Amino acid sequence: MATVTAPPDAMTWQEWADEVRRLARERDAVILAHNYQRPEIQDVADHTGDSLALSRLAASVEASTIVFCGVHFMAETAKLLSPEKTVLLPDPQAGCSLADTITAEDVRAWRAEHPDAVVVAYVNTTAAVKAETDICCTSSNAADVIRSIPEDREILFLPDQFLGAHVRRVTGRDNIRVWMGECHVHAGIDGHTLRERVAAEPDAELYVHPECGCATSALYLASSGAVPQERVKVLSTGGMLSAAEKTDARKVLIATETGMLHQLRAVNPKTVFEPVNSRAECHYMKMITAEKLLSSLRDGTTEITVPEDVAARARRSVERMIAIGSPSRGGE
């Protein structure tokens, strides 16, 4: 589980939160926090959610500055959708192991090998990669994006191999080539760990993010009858929140980054939410600390920019996805 960082400069937590909000008002800033952030960052934020929902929200708010508590590609996406606004990332080193598995050069080379293919990029990619693709998707609308493409067109799906395999499975499309990238945190939530936890908690519901290495195992457990099908749900982070609000289960096992538990427990305190793997923590997400958020608001660090030629092409891919439809609460 995510550790809570100490408040900076011998402040109490209330003093820190009050100062963060005062500085945000002074800078005309809105604070956005991803679901995987540290609990104190989520609690002080104006809005918490998945990266795409937050980026779309950033484009609609009146604030002139966006402080994005997440990782680098998320702040880039916010900048794509809010080019006129200042976007700050409290720690510029907050990267993403999944986004790092593919470069713009990789996409160009792959496309050259398959010139007639449609290139689909998960939103968990850099702006430079998005600029080389035809359309983006989230984990919640990836199947709809794939179905929008003519069945006779070959598809190059990047960068997550587990999400790609899931989309191939649910759409029945066998002409999808999948890039072999993975999120190191989600890949670590494997089938063996999942089966052990399910065996120990036979009455629990199971929420699995499709980026997880255990997604196939979860569906097998449901199809084989080891776990009733109605208790196994493959969901985006936004989908997990919606399901958590409605469930009356005594316990739910969660297969995603452990920061998600903070929001799930907040929307439904009656249900016990436990991680499938308690060590599934993204150190990049946890690089945003109380001190760094305060410094970002005080000093304007670090501003995220995207070259306009890259931004225009990347924005096109995101907007094509939005035109197909993206659930208001579902993203990655």
N, C-alpha and C positions, 0 to 999 in steps of 0.2 A: 504494500500500500504506500501511497505517496507520503513522504515525510513533510511536515509543516516547517517552513523556514522561520527563523526567529525574526521578529520585527526589527528593522534597522535602527541604529543610533539610540539604543536603549529606550525606544518608544514602546508604549503599550500597543496592543493590536488595535484598539479603538483609535488611538492617536494616529497610527499609521493609516488606517482606513480613512479617517477624516482628512488627513493631509493629501492622500491620493485623490480623493474626490474634490478637494479644494483646488489642487493643481490642475485637475482635469477641467474644471469650470474655467479656470484662468486661461488655459490653453485652448479652450473651445474644443475639447477632445471627448470622444466616446471610447470607452475601454471594452474591448471584445476579448473573450477568453474561450479557448477550445475546451471541449469536454474532458480532455486528458491533462489539463493543467493542474497545478497544485491546488488543494482545497481553498487556501486563503486567496489565491488569485481568482478562482471562480467566484468566490463570495463577494469580492470587491468590484467585480466587473459589472458594467451596465447590462451586458448581454452575454450569455453562455450558449454554446451550441457547436455544431460541426462547421468545418471550414467554409463550405460553400454557402450555407445559410447565413453565416456571419458576414461573408463577403457581400452577399446580396443585401443584407441589412445595412452594411457600411455605405452602400451606394444610395440608400434611401434616407438615412438620417441627415439632419441639418448640420451637424458638427463638421468643422473644417479639418479636423485632425482625427485620424483613426489610430489608436494604440492597440496593436494586434498581439495578444498574448497567445502565441502558438509557435509554429515553425516557419522557416523562410518562405517556402512555396505558398503558404497560406496568406502571408502578408503581400506577396506578389499578386495573388489572385484578387485580393481586396484592391490593390492599386489598379489592376486591369479594369475593374468595374467602377472604380472611383478615381479616374485619372486626374481630376482637378483637386483632389484632396491630398493632404500630407498623411502618409502612412508610416508609423513608427513600429519597429520591432525591438523590444527591450534588450534582446541579446542577439546580435547578428550571427553568432555561431550556432544558433538553434536550427539545425538542418533536419534531414529526413533520410533514413537509410533506404527507403523505398524509392524516393525521388532520385537518389544518387545512383540507382542501378541502370539508368539510361540517360544519354546525352542527346542533344540536338543532332550531332554528327551520327550517332547510332540510328536515329530515326531516318535520317536522309539515306543512309546506307541500306537500311531494311526496306525502305520504300523503293529504292532503285532495283532491288531484287524482285519486288512485287509491284510493278508500276500501275497495275489496274486495281489494286486493293484500296479499300477505305481504311484509313488509320484512325483508331479510336483510342483516346488517352483518358485514363482515370485522372480526376482532378488533382490527385496527389502527385503532381509533376511540376517541374519548373516552368516558368513562362517561356523559356527558350524551347523546351520540348513541346509545349502546347502550340507554339507558333508553327511547328512542323507537321501538325496533325490536322485532320479534317473536322473532328468533333470530339468534345469531351463527354465524360459521364461521371456519375457518382455511383457508389455501391447500391443505392436504392433505385436508381433509374437506369442502370447499365443494361438491363434486359430490354427496356423500352427503346433505348438508343439503338441497340443491335437490331431489334425488330423493325426499326424505321429504315434500315438499309435493305435494298433489294436482295432477295435470297440468293441470287446468282452472283453477287459480288463477294469476292474474297475480303476478309477482314483481318487487319493486323491490330491486335489488342495489346496495350501496354499500360504500365509496366508490371502489374501484379499478376503473378501466375495463378494464385489461388482464386482471386476474383475472376480472372479469365476463365479458369476451369469451371467455376460456379455458373458464369453466364453461358458458357457453352452447354452446360448440363440443362439449365432451365429453359433455354431457347431451342435446344435441339439442333442448333446450327453446327455442322461439322466442318465448315469452311473458315473457322476462326483460328488464326495462328496467334499464339500467346508468347509474349516476351517473358523470359524466365527471371523476373525480378521478384523481390519479396521484402516486406517489412520485417526487420529482425525480431521485433517484439511479437507480432502476430504469428510469424513462422514458429516461434518458440512455444506456442500453445498447440501442442501436437496431439495426434489421435490417441496415443498411449496415455497421456495425462488426462485427456478428456474421458476416456473409458474408465480410468481409475476413479475419477471424481463422480461420474454417473453411477458407478457400482456402489460407491459409498453413500450416495444420496439418491436412491431410486425414485423418490416421490417429488424431486425438485423439477421445476421447469428449466429449460436450457435456452439461453440466448447466445447465438454465435455470430460474430462478425465474419463476413465472407472473405476477408483478407487472411483469416486464420488458417494455419496448416491443418486444423482439425475439422474444417467445414465438411469435408467429404465423410469423415468418420461420424460426424453428427447425423448426417442424412442417412448413413448406413444403419446407425443405431435405431433411427426412426423406422426405416423400411423393414428392418429385420424384426421389429417388435420389441427390441430390448428397452426402448423408451417409447411410450405412446406418441404417435406423430403429432398430436395436438400440443404436446409439451415441448417440441423442438422447433425453434424459430431461428432462421438465418436472417439477420437484420443489420441495417446500418445503425450508426450511433443514434441518429434521430428516431429510427424505428424502435430501438430499445427503449427510449424514453416514453414513446407513445404506448408501447406494450406494457411497460412497468406501471403506468398510471391506471391501466385497466385490469391488471391481473389481481386475482385473489389468492394466488399461490402462497404457501407458507414460506417457501424458499425458491430462489432463482439463482442458477449458476451462470456466471457471465464470462464469455470467452472474448475478451478484448483487453485493451490497456486498462490498468487498474484505476486510473483517474476517473473513468466513467462511473465508478461506484458512488462517488460523491453526489452526482446529479440523480442517479437512480434512487438512492436512499432518501433524497430530499423530496422527490415527487411521490414516494410511497413508503412511508416509515413503518407500515404494518408488515411488509414483506422483508424477509432477510435476503440480501443480495451478497453473494460471495463469488470471488474470482475462481475460475477454473485453474489458473496458474497465478499464485500470489506474487510471483517474481516478474510478471509481465508489465514492466514499467519502462517507458521511453525516457532515456536520460536527456534526449534533446528537448522534449516537452518540459521536463523538470528544470531546464536551465533558466527559465523565467522565474526569478525569485522576487520576494517582497522588495528587497533593496534595488534590484534592477528595474522593476516597474516604477518605483519612486524616482530613480535617476532618469529614466526615460522621459517622464513627465516634466522633471525639473530642467533637463538639459537638451531635450529634443532628440535623444538618441534612440535607435539608429534609423535614419530615414531610408525607406526602400524606394528605389526607382527602377523602372523598366524602360529600356530604349524604345522609342516610339515605333520604329519599324517592327520590332519584336512584339510590342504590346498590341499593335493593330491586328496582327495575324493571330496572336494568342487569344485576344478578345473575341475574334470571329468564331473560334472553336468553342469557347464557353457560351457565347450567345446562341449558337446553333443548338447546343444542348438544352439551354433554357427554353428555347422555342418549342422543343419537343415536350417539355414539361419536367419540372423538378419539384417533388413534394416540398411543401413549405417547411417541414421539419426534418426532412431526410436528406442526408448528404453522404459524407464518407463514413 
